[in-house]
Amino acid sequence: MEVFEEFVPGLKDLAGFERIWLLYWFDRTVFKGSGLLVKPYLDRTRRGVFATRAPARPNPIGLSAVRLRKIEGNTLTICDVDILDGTPLLDIKPYVPQFDSFSFGRTGWLKGAIAKGIVADNRFEKKAR
């Protein structure tokens, strides 16, 4: 992942973090008003878009925690990425376990879907070549 040269000074001290948050713009999705109800990946039931991680959103901002391997100049080598190449990056923040990791009790509709192993479709399966 590359950042513009003028932002390189802002990368100072980031290499010491194992994970970073990437805020980005879903530039290849199209939101239509009816998109407020979506069928998420792990369910067959239509859910409110804000209760899902669907990419087509009223404000198409994405958030991903990725593993930072190294920084060389304006290039960050990252892995565990769920972002398409060329997606516009809005911001980078360090992942701080003391602030960013929470124990939790409620996961809404997702708890049942994970327990049942439901997959609504095959959009994330690898295609045979």
PyMOL CGO cylinders between C-alpha atoms (Angstrom):
from pymol import cmd
from pymol.cgo import CYLINDER

trace = [
    CYLINDER, 0.00, 0.00, 0.00, 1.39, 3.40, -0.93, 0.3, 1, 1, 1, 1, 1, 1,
    CYLINDER, 1.39, 3.40, -0.93, 0.71, 6.77, 0.62, 0.3, 1, 1, 1, 1, 1, 1,
    CYLINDER, 0.71, 6.77, 0.62, 1.37, 10.11, -1.04, 0.3, 1, 1, 1, 1, 1, 1,
    CYLINDER, 1.37, 10.11, -1.04, 4.93, 11.35, -0.51, 0.3, 1, 1, 1, 1, 1, 1,
    CYLINDER, 4.93, 11.35, -0.51, 3.76, 14.39, 1.47, 0.3, 1, 1, 1, 1, 1, 1,
    CYLINDER, 3.76, 14.39, 1.47, 2.37, 12.05, 4.15, 0.3, 1, 1, 1, 1, 1, 1,
    CYLINDER, 2.37, 12.05, 4.15, 5.59, 10.05, 4.69, 0.3, 1, 1, 1, 1, 1, 1,
    CYLINDER, 5.59, 10.05, 4.69, 6.64, 12.12, 7.75, 0.3, 1, 1, 1, 1, 1, 1,
    CYLINDER, 6.64, 12.12, 7.75, 3.33, 11.07, 9.35, 0.3, 1, 1, 1, 1, 1, 1,
    CYLINDER, 3.33, 11.07, 9.35, 4.43, 7.41, 9.16, 0.3, 1, 1, 1, 1, 1, 1,
    CYLINDER, 4.43, 7.41, 9.16, 7.20, 8.07, 11.72, 0.3, 1, 1, 1, 1, 1, 1,
    CYLINDER, 7.20, 8.07, 11.72, 6.93, 5.60, 14.64, 0.3, 1, 1, 1, 1, 1, 1,
    CYLINDER, 6.93, 5.60, 14.64, 4.13, 3.57, 13.00, 0.3, 1, 1, 1, 1, 1, 1,
    CYLINDER, 4.13, 3.57, 13.00, 6.44, 0.63, 12.17, 0.3, 1, 1, 1, 1, 1, 1,
    CYLINDER, 6.44, 0.63, 12.17, 6.50, -0.35, 15.85, 0.3, 1, 1, 1, 1, 1, 1,
    CYLINDER, 6.50, -0.35, 15.85, 2.84, -1.40, 15.73, 0.3, 1, 1, 1, 1, 1, 1,
    CYLINDER, 2.84, -1.40, 15.73, 1.83, -4.93, 14.73, 0.3, 1, 1, 1, 1, 1, 1,
    CYLINDER, 1.83, -4.93, 14.73, -1.61, -3.90, 13.52, 0.3, 1, 1, 1, 1, 1, 1,
    CYLINDER, -1.61, -3.90, 13.52, -3.03, -0.71, 12.10, 0.3, 1, 1, 1, 1, 1, 1,
    CYLINDER, -3.03, -0.71, 12.10, -6.53, 0.54, 11.30, 0.3, 1, 1, 1, 1, 1, 1,
    CYLINDER, -6.53, 0.54, 11.30, -7.15, 1.61, 7.72, 0.3, 1, 1, 1, 1, 1, 1,
    CYLINDER, -7.15, 1.61, 7.72, -10.07, 3.94, 6.98, 0.3, 1, 1, 1, 1, 1, 1,
    CYLINDER, -10.07, 3.94, 6.98, -10.95, 3.88, 3.29, 0.3, 1, 1, 1, 1, 1, 1,
    CYLINDER, -10.95, 3.88, 3.29, -13.56, 4.86, 0.72, 0.3, 1, 1, 1, 1, 1, 1,
    CYLINDER, -13.56, 4.86, 0.72, -15.67, 2.12, -0.92, 0.3, 1, 1, 1, 1, 1, 1,
    CYLINDER, -15.67, 2.12, -0.92, -15.20, 3.70, -4.34, 0.3, 1, 1, 1, 1, 1, 1,
    CYLINDER, -15.20, 3.70, -4.34, -16.61, 0.76, -6.33, 0.3, 1, 1, 1, 1, 1, 1,
    CYLINDER, -16.61, 0.76, -6.33, -19.93, 0.30, -4.57, 0.3, 1, 1, 1, 1, 1, 1,
    CYLINDER, -19.93, 0.30, -4.57, -23.20, 1.94, -5.41, 0.3, 1, 1, 1, 1, 1, 1,
    CYLINDER, -23.20, 1.94, -5.41, -25.73, 2.73, -2.71, 0.3, 1, 1, 1, 1, 1, 1,
    CYLINDER, -25.73, 2.73, -2.71, -29.38, 2.92, -3.61, 0.3, 1, 1, 1, 1, 1, 1,
    CYLINDER, -29.38, 2.92, -3.61, -31.99, 4.03, -1.08, 0.3, 1, 1, 1, 1, 1, 1,
    CYLINDER, -31.99, 4.03, -1.08, -33.46, 0.51, -1.01, 0.3, 1, 1, 1, 1, 1, 1,
    CYLINDER, -33.46, 0.51, -1.01, -30.03, -0.65, 0.16, 0.3, 1, 1, 1, 1, 1, 1,
    CYLINDER, -30.03, -0.65, 0.16, -30.95, 0.10, 3.76, 0.3, 1, 1, 1, 1, 1, 1,
    CYLINDER, -30.95, 0.10, 3.76, -32.00, -3.55, 3.99, 0.3, 1, 1, 1, 1, 1, 1,
    CYLINDER, -32.00, -3.55, 3.99, -29.34, -6.00, 2.82, 0.3, 1, 1, 1, 1, 1, 1,
    CYLINDER, -29.34, -6.00, 2.82, -28.70, -9.73, 2.91, 0.3, 1, 1, 1, 1, 1, 1,
    CYLINDER, -28.70, -9.73, 2.91, -25.37, -10.10, 4.73, 0.3, 1, 1, 1, 1, 1, 1,
    CYLINDER, -25.37, -10.10, 4.73, -22.76, -12.73, 3.94, 0.3, 1, 1, 1, 1, 1, 1,
    CYLINDER, -22.76, -12.73, 3.94, -23.51, -14.83, 7.04, 0.3, 1, 1, 1, 1, 1, 1,
    CYLINDER, -23.51, -14.83, 7.04, -27.29, -14.81, 6.82, 0.3, 1, 1, 1, 1, 1, 1,
    CYLINDER, -27.29, -14.81, 6.82, -30.23, -15.31, 4.47, 0.3, 1, 1, 1, 1, 1, 1,
    CYLINDER, -30.23, -15.31, 4.47, -32.41, -12.72, 6.17, 0.3, 1, 1, 1, 1, 1, 1,
    CYLINDER, -32.41, -12.72, 6.17, -32.49, -9.08, 5.10, 0.3, 1, 1, 1, 1, 1, 1,
    CYLINDER, -32.49, -9.08, 5.10, -30.97, -6.92, 7.83, 0.3, 1, 1, 1, 1, 1, 1,
    CYLINDER, -30.97, -6.92, 7.83, -30.52, -3.20, 8.38, 0.3, 1, 1, 1, 1, 1, 1,
    CYLINDER, -30.52, -3.20, 8.38, -27.34, -2.06, 6.63, 0.3, 1, 1, 1, 1, 1, 1,
    CYLINDER, -27.34, -2.06, 6.63, -25.98, -0.63, 9.89, 0.3, 1, 1, 1, 1, 1, 1,
    CYLINDER, -25.98, -0.63, 9.89, -26.23, -4.08, 11.51, 0.3, 1, 1, 1, 1, 1, 1,
    CYLINDER, -26.23, -4.08, 11.51, -24.00, -5.56, 8.78, 0.3, 1, 1, 1, 1, 1, 1,
    CYLINDER, -24.00, -5.56, 8.78, -20.64, -5.06, 7.15, 0.3, 1, 1, 1, 1, 1, 1,
    CYLINDER, -20.64, -5.06, 7.15, -22.12, -4.69, 3.66, 0.3, 1, 1, 1, 1, 1, 1,
    CYLINDER, -22.12, -4.69, 3.66, -19.93, -2.44, 1.49, 0.3, 1, 1, 1, 1, 1, 1,
    CYLINDER, -19.93, -2.44, 1.49, -22.81, -0.52, -0.16, 0.3, 1, 1, 1, 1, 1, 1,
    CYLINDER, -22.81, -0.52, -0.16, -23.64, 2.04, 2.53, 0.3, 1, 1, 1, 1, 1, 1,
    CYLINDER, -23.64, 2.04, 2.53, -25.18, 5.52, 2.70, 0.3, 1, 1, 1, 1, 1, 1,
    CYLINDER, -25.18, 5.52, 2.70, -21.69, 6.82, 3.57, 0.3, 1, 1, 1, 1, 1, 1,
    CYLINDER, -21.69, 6.82, 3.57, -19.26, 4.37, 1.93, 0.3, 1, 1, 1, 1, 1, 1,
    CYLINDER, -19.26, 4.37, 1.93, -16.47, 4.42, 4.51, 0.3, 1, 1, 1, 1, 1, 1,
    CYLINDER, -16.47, 4.42, 4.51, -14.71, 1.16, 5.35, 0.3, 1, 1, 1, 1, 1, 1,
    CYLINDER, -14.71, 1.16, 5.35, -12.60, 0.21, 8.35, 0.3, 1, 1, 1, 1, 1, 1,
    CYLINDER, -12.60, 0.21, 8.35, -10.12, -2.68, 8.51, 0.3, 1, 1, 1, 1, 1, 1,
    CYLINDER, -10.12, -2.68, 8.51, -7.53, -3.79, 11.04, 0.3, 1, 1, 1, 1, 1, 1,
    CYLINDER, -7.53, -3.79, 11.04, -4.55, -5.13, 9.08, 0.3, 1, 1, 1, 1, 1, 1,
    CYLINDER, -4.55, -5.13, 9.08, -1.16, -6.53, 10.06, 0.3, 1, 1, 1, 1, 1, 1,
    CYLINDER, -1.16, -6.53, 10.06, 1.73, -4.16, 9.35, 0.3, 1, 1, 1, 1, 1, 1,
    CYLINDER, 1.73, -4.16, 9.35, 4.87, -6.00, 8.18, 0.3, 1, 1, 1, 1, 1, 1,
    CYLINDER, 4.87, -6.00, 8.18, 7.18, -3.09, 7.30, 0.3, 1, 1, 1, 1, 1, 1,
    CYLINDER, 7.18, -3.09, 7.30, 7.41, 0.46, 6.02, 0.3, 1, 1, 1, 1, 1, 1,
    CYLINDER, 7.41, 0.46, 6.02, 9.86, 1.54, 3.33, 0.3, 1, 1, 1, 1, 1, 1,
    CYLINDER, 9.86, 1.54, 3.33, 9.54, 5.16, 2.24, 0.3, 1, 1, 1, 1, 1, 1,
    CYLINDER, 9.54, 5.16, 2.24, 5.92, 5.68, 1.23, 0.3, 1, 1, 1, 1, 1, 1,
    CYLINDER, 5.92, 5.68, 1.23, 5.16, 1.94, 0.96, 0.3, 1, 1, 1, 1, 1, 1,
    CYLINDER, 5.16, 1.94, 0.96, 3.52, -0.04, 3.74, 0.3, 1, 1, 1, 1, 1, 1,
    CYLINDER, 3.52, -0.04, 3.74, 3.68, -3.82, 3.46, 0.3, 1, 1, 1, 1, 1, 1,
    CYLINDER, 3.68, -3.82, 3.46, 0.51, -5.19, 5.05, 0.3, 1, 1, 1, 1, 1, 1,
    CYLINDER, 0.51, -5.19, 5.05, -1.32, -8.52, 5.27, 0.3, 1, 1, 1, 1, 1, 1,
    CYLINDER, -1.32, -8.52, 5.27, -4.70, -9.82, 6.47, 0.3, 1, 1, 1, 1, 1, 1,
    CYLINDER, -4.70, -9.82, 6.47, -6.21, -7.31, 4.04, 0.3, 1, 1, 1, 1, 1, 1,
    CYLINDER, -6.21, -7.31, 4.04, -9.86, -7.30, 2.95, 0.3, 1, 1, 1, 1, 1, 1,
    CYLINDER, -9.86, -7.30, 2.95, -9.60, -4.20, 0.77, 0.3, 1, 1, 1, 1, 1, 1,
    CYLINDER, -9.60, -4.20, 0.77, -9.45, -4.12, -3.04, 0.3, 1, 1, 1, 1, 1, 1,
    CYLINDER, -9.45, -4.12, -3.04, -6.25, -2.86, -4.66, 0.3, 1, 1, 1, 1, 1, 1,
    CYLINDER, -6.25, -2.86, -4.66, -6.48, 0.81, -5.54, 0.3, 1, 1, 1, 1, 1, 1,
    CYLINDER, -6.48, 0.81, -5.54, -9.13, 1.61, -2.91, 0.3, 1, 1, 1, 1, 1, 1,
    CYLINDER, -9.13, 1.61, -2.91, -8.68, 5.24, -1.76, 0.3, 1, 1, 1, 1, 1, 1,
    CYLINDER, -8.68, 5.24, -1.76, -7.20, 5.39, 1.73, 0.3, 1, 1, 1, 1, 1, 1,
    CYLINDER, -7.20, 5.39, 1.73, -8.61, 8.09, 4.03, 0.3, 1, 1, 1, 1, 1, 1,
    CYLINDER, -8.61, 8.09, 4.03, -6.59, 7.58, 7.20, 0.3, 1, 1, 1, 1, 1, 1,
    CYLINDER, -6.59, 7.58, 7.20, -4.25, 5.28, 9.12, 0.3, 1, 1, 1, 1, 1, 1,
    CYLINDER, -4.25, 5.28, 9.12, -4.33, 4.78, 12.88, 0.3, 1, 1, 1, 1, 1, 1,
    CYLINDER, -4.33, 4.78, 12.88, -2.39, 2.44, 15.13, 0.3, 1, 1, 1, 1, 1, 1,
    CYLINDER, -2.39, 2.44, 15.13, -4.27, -0.51, 16.60, 0.3, 1, 1, 1, 1, 1, 1,
    CYLINDER, -4.27, -0.51, 16.60, -3.91, -0.23, 20.38, 0.3, 1, 1, 1, 1, 1, 1,
    CYLINDER, -3.91, -0.23, 20.38, -5.14, -3.39, 22.15, 0.3, 1, 1, 1, 1, 1, 1,
    CYLINDER, -5.14, -3.39, 22.15, -5.80, -1.51, 25.40, 0.3, 1, 1, 1, 1, 1, 1,
    CYLINDER, -5.80, -1.51, 25.40, -8.26, 0.76, 23.56, 0.3, 1, 1, 1, 1, 1, 1,
    CYLINDER, -8.26, 0.76, 23.56, -9.37, -1.29, 20.57, 0.3, 1, 1, 1, 1, 1, 1,
    CYLINDER, -9.37, -1.29, 20.57, -10.05, -4.72, 22.05, 0.3, 1, 1, 1, 1, 1, 1,
    CYLINDER, -10.05, -4.72, 22.05, -13.25, -5.22, 24.04, 0.3, 1, 1, 1, 1, 1, 1,
    CYLINDER, -13.25, -5.22, 24.04, -14.77, -8.24, 25.68, 0.3, 1, 1, 1, 1, 1, 1,
    CYLINDER, -14.77, -8.24, 25.68, -18.41, -8.47, 24.68, 0.3, 1, 1, 1, 1, 1, 1,
    CYLINDER, -18.41, -8.47, 24.68, -21.63, -10.31, 25.34, 0.3, 1, 1, 1, 1, 1, 1,
    CYLINDER, -21.63, -10.31, 25.34, -24.06, -9.40, 22.59, 0.3, 1, 1, 1, 1, 1, 1,
    CYLINDER, -24.06, -9.40, 22.59, -23.57, -9.97, 18.86, 0.3, 1, 1, 1, 1, 1, 1,
    CYLINDER, -23.57, -9.97, 18.86, -27.17, -9.56, 17.71, 0.3, 1, 1, 1, 1, 1, 1,
    CYLINDER, -27.17, -9.56, 17.71, -28.35, -11.71, 14.79, 0.3, 1, 1, 1, 1, 1, 1,
    CYLINDER, -28.35, -11.71, 14.79, -24.77, -12.77, 14.08, 0.3, 1, 1, 1, 1, 1, 1,
    CYLINDER, -24.77, -12.77, 14.08, -24.62, -15.12, 17.06, 0.3, 1, 1, 1, 1, 1, 1,
    CYLINDER, -24.62, -15.12, 17.06, -27.25, -17.43, 15.57, 0.3, 1, 1, 1, 1, 1, 1,
    CYLINDER, -27.25, -17.43, 15.57, -25.81, -17.27, 12.06, 0.3, 1, 1, 1, 1, 1, 1,
    CYLINDER, -25.81, -17.27, 12.06, -22.32, -18.24, 13.19, 0.3, 1, 1, 1, 1, 1, 1,
    CYLINDER, -22.32, -18.24, 13.19, -23.65, -21.08, 15.34, 0.3, 1, 1, 1, 1, 1, 1,
    CYLINDER, -23.65, -21.08, 15.34, -25.62, -22.45, 12.36, 0.3, 1, 1, 1, 1, 1, 1,
    CYLINDER, -25.62, -22.45, 12.36, -22.75, -21.99, 9.90, 0.3, 1, 1, 1, 1, 1, 1,
    CYLINDER, -22.75, -21.99, 9.90, -25.02, -20.11, 7.51, 0.3, 1, 1, 1, 1, 1, 1,
    CYLINDER, -25.02, -20.11, 7.51, -23.55, -18.59, 4.38, 0.3, 1, 1, 1, 1, 1, 1,
    CYLINDER, -23.55, -18.59, 4.38, -26.03, -16.64, 2.29, 0.3, 1, 1, 1, 1, 1, 1,
    CYLINDER, -26.03, -16.64, 2.29, -24.08, -16.91, -0.95, 0.3, 1, 1, 1, 1, 1, 1,
    CYLINDER, -24.08, -16.91, -0.95, -20.68, -17.69, -2.42, 0.3, 1, 1, 1, 1, 1, 1,
    CYLINDER, -20.68, -17.69, -2.42, -19.35, -14.17, -3.01, 0.3, 1, 1, 1, 1, 1, 1,
    CYLINDER, -19.35, -14.17, -3.01, -16.19, -14.83, -0.96, 0.3, 1, 1, 1, 1, 1, 1,
    CYLINDER, -16.19, -14.83, -0.96, -15.37, -18.32, -2.25, 0.3, 1, 1, 1, 1, 1, 1,
    CYLINDER, -15.37, -18.32, -2.25, -12.32, -18.71, -4.46, 0.3, 1, 1, 1, 1, 1, 1,
    CYLINDER, -12.32, -18.71, -4.46, -13.20, -19.38, -8.07, 0.3, 1, 1, 1, 1, 1, 1,
    CYLINDER, -13.20, -19.38, -8.07, -11.66, -22.40, -9.81, 0.3, 1, 1, 1, 1, 1, 1,
    CYLINDER, -11.66, -22.40, -9.81, -9.25, -21.38, -12.57, 0.3, 1, 1, 1, 1, 1, 1,
]
cmd.load_cgo(trace, "trace")
